[in-house]
Amino acid sequence: MIVRCIDNLFQADVLDVGCEYAVRDERDDCYILSGFDKGFSKTRFEIVSRPTIEFSGRVVAA
């Protein structure tokens, strides 16, 4: 799962608002992010839904 940081209060030296992070595990209402050993409160993030790719049906001539 991918999450986006929406609040880095008290974590500004670690997390960047707007950046996306991969979740390695969930524990005690926290996300354990890839590359980090400690958990971060889930309220600091929003889940990123990957957009579905839509095709216009047009074929581009080479």
HUJO-V314719 format. One record per residue. N is the residue number from 1. BURIAL is # if it has 9 or more other C-alpha atoms within 8 Angstrom, else .. Layout:
n->(N & N)
burial->(BURIAL & BURIAL)
This chain:
n->(1 & 2 & 3 & 4 & 5 & 6 & 7 & 8 & 9 & 10 & 11 & 12 & 13 & 14 & 15 & 16 & 17 & 18 & 19 & 20 & 21 & 22 & 23 & 24 & 25 & 26 & 27 & 28 & 29 & 30 & 31 & 32 & 33 & 34 & 35 & 36 & 37 & 38 & 39 & 40 & 41 & 42 & 43 & 44 & 45 & 46 & 47 & 48 & 49 & 50 & 51 & 52 & 53 & 54 & 55 & 56 & 57 & 58 & 59 & 60 & 61 & 62)
burial->(. & # & # & # & # & # & . & # & . & . & . & . & . & . & # & # & # & . & . & # & # & # & # & # & . & # & . & . & . & # & # & # & # & . & . & . & . & . & # & # & # & # & . & # & # & # & . & # & . & . & . & . & . & . & . & . & . & . & . & . & . & .)
